[in-house]
């Protein structure tokens, strides 16, 4: 029995089809040809000539590799093959010169996948809810669209991206490029063609912006991206989202709105909010291939700041612990001296008792 790895291609479909994944509906059977071409790479783990596990990655913007599509044959599970194939594609991605970042997106309850990523030292980056809704009537005022005006200029859209996601001092450094696919903000994500396709609105005093675009992930969504966390207090925000959603439903049969919310933002929603909040997704990943220490990527700068804060907090904790240990040591010394004194008194009393016994 021997194990081997190799990349899979369209002609390997029958091998994949023969795997017993025990999935009731496996979308990979429908799109196997796409998963083995067009910026996708799928790899297989073989035992002799039997395909027993697969995994792969998709390349975004020519430099971001998102790992996933892990499948294993149920007859060969509990042998660590899932870890083996994931490690293999991770190393394959690292060896690809164009790839600058490697990551994976796992549901929060998928602790098994998270343990594999921990073994590969792929860190957690952020956690996002895929908030979806089909009705914003509880959040709209009915006359708030006048607070926002549409922006058509690509230059203005790019200015907003540079002032927010590409700004190292901005709070958010992860951009939700597609549903299920957020990435560290990088200039390569924001091509002129992409910006031109986005629907964009500014508020009346040009202090806030919202981006929207249509996409399909099994069903059609209007993807809404708002860079800040104050969406509940921005007059007319949900009015303009609802307006564009109704237009998209009428023209392109879009079925719902999709917004990526952090755990903090999800907690800001009112109890009567209209969003469906399924299990959140955890983004893991890091830059590879000789990324410079002076890299100006916002997420790298955020990570460095977080690391510095963590080091300072660790130093402070260490100093507090040292002080506590010193105080504890002093108390122990006092107790030892007190016990020694009591022991001496007991010995003296015992001597007196012994002397009394001898006198009697």
Secondary structure, 3 states (H helix, E strand, C coil): CCEEEEEECHHHHHHHHCCCCCCCCCHHHCCHHHHCCCCEEEEEEEECCEEEEEEEEEEECCCEEEEEEEEECHHHCCCCHHHHHHHHHHHHHHCCCCCCEEEEEEECCCHHHHHHHHHCCCCEEEEEEEEEECCCCCCCCCCHHHHEEEECCHHHHHHHHHHCCCCCCCCCCEEEEECCEEEECCHHHCCHHHHHHCEEEEECCCCCEEEEEEEECCCEEEEEEECCCCHHHCCCHHHHHHHHHHHHHHHHCCCEEEEEEEHHHHHHCCCCCCCECCCCEEEEEEECCCCCCCCCCHHHHHHHHHHHHHHHHHHHHHHHHHHHHHHHHHHHHHHHHHHHHHHHHHHHHHHHHHHHHHHC
